[in-house]
């Protein structure tokens, strides 16, 4: 995979190195930014351990909510397309029969 390049990402106090394709780098950097923001928020709430897990859980829950919303929107769109297709078929049949 010659189009991959090394990218260093900082999460909390650790630097992680990834081999990424250019089109994936933007997503990884944005995900790290969101995770770091979540970590900072939860560090204030959880003085001791647990803030990393809480931040990861929050990010994962938000991802799942977004995925569920997208799936519902897709299903709604498919229903609308099926209804439109049925109307078009009926229209075409009417044209053929006249």
Phi, psi and omega in degrees: 000080187289342181274002175276151175220159182282134180229131177261128181237132179259124175234120186059244180250013182246142174256126180248144180246131181235150168261112186233150169282148182307322182289345178265340185301316182302318181292319180294316179297318179293319178298318178296320178299312179297318179296317178297322176296318178296319179299314180298319179298312183285336175300324180290329182272326182244095183299317182272213182288163173112347184290326179294315180296319179297317179295317179295320179296317179298314179298319180293318179298318178296321177297316180295321177298317179296318180296317180296318179298316180297318180296320178294316178298321179295316180296318178298318179295319178298319178297318180295319179295321178296319179295318178296318179299318179298318178296318179295318178297318178297317179299315180296318178298320178297319179295318180294328184273357179260000000 
